[in-house]
Amino acid sequence: AQSVSQHNHHVILSEAASLELGCNYSYGGTVNLFWYVQYPGQHLQLLLKYFSGDPLVKGIKGFEAEFIKSKFSFNLRKPSVQWSDTAEYFCAVTPSGYSTLTFGKGTMLLVSP
Amino acid sequence: GAGVSQTPSNKVTEKGKYVELRCDPISGHTALYWYRQSLGQGPEFLIYFQGTGAADDSGLPNDRFFAVRPEGSVSTLKIQRTERGDSAVYLCASSLGGGTAGTDTQYFGPGTRLTVL
């Protein structure tokens, strides 16, 4: 079975700092990869997803993620965070051909103004 | 347009009681998923419907948990003889087609927070 590891449970940044959240998965085959975000008091919503093609994926609100197959990684990045990026971020994976998601434990990001 | 809705938003029950949690997916979405999120954890898959049938129920923890989707729209998650360990947020998600591609975006509802005393 596949699993997802998110290295940082809590991250605190000041506005304008750069962000990188780590995500590693364990699965030997082809995968689909996702980052979801949950803003305070809101539903989980999709930030970005990767299926195939260009390993650098751009999502909403200036976020991007890079799939590095050799490292089984899909790290999330943003060059300059804003206070409104305060949220919990979840990495998720599903083997290609399947649709049920396996999530990491999440990373809580707090951006101080 | 309307998103995924779940009722109730909160449910407090006593150990041993029966509960039902309801999910209304986005209209036209044929795939529906139930996940459970415990404190400090990410969502954990429970069951997936494609239309009216359960395509994958491998995530249900035991036979106290059951879900139905009789008309291919609304789904109900049923928990019998609740235990304190069942306390969690139960999330529902829907997607356009599901199928085997795994590429459809899953849209999540607000969840039902279940507390078993």
Contacts between the chains, C-beta under 8 A, distances in Angstrom:
chain1	res1	chain2	res2	distance
A	4	B	42	7.5
A	32	B	102	4.9
A	32	B	103	6.1
A	36	B	108	7.8
A	43	B	3	7.2
A	43	B	4	7.7
A	43	B	108	4.9
A	43	B	109	6.4
A	43	B	110	5.3
A	43	B	111	7.7
A	44	B	43	7.3
A	44	B	91	7.1
A	44	B	93	7.9
A	44	B	108	4.0
A	45	B	107	7.9
A	45	B	108	7.1
A	46	B	105	5.2
A	46	B	106	7.6
A	46	B	107	8.0
A	49	B	103	7.6
A	49	B	105	7.0
A	51	B	103	5.1
A	90	B	42	5.2
A	90	B	43	7.4
A	92	B	42	7.6
A	94	B	102	4.7
A	95	B	102	7.3
A	96	B	102	6.0
A	97	B	100	5.0
A	97	B	101	7.3
A	97	B	102	6.2
A	98	B	100	7.0
A	98	B	102	5.1
A	99	B	31	6.6
A	99	B	33	7.8
A	99	B	48	6.7
A	99	B	95	7.1
A	99	B	98	5.1
A	99	B	99	7.0
A	99	B	100	7.3
A	99	B	101	7.3
A	99	B	102	4.5
A	99	B	104	6.8
A	99	B	106	7.8
A	100	B	33	6.7
A	100	B	45	4.7
A	100	B	48	5.3
A	100	B	56	5.9
A	100	B	59	7.3
A	101	B	33	7.8
A	101	B	35	7.7
A	101	B	43	7.3
A	101	B	45	6.5
A	101	B	106	6.7
A	102	B	45	7.0
A	103	B	35	7.9
A	103	B	42	3.2
A	103	B	43	5.0
A	103	B	44	7.3
A	104	B	42	5.3
A	105	B	40	6.9
A	105	B	41	5.6
A	105	B	42	5.1
A	106	B	41	7.7
A	106	B	42	5.2
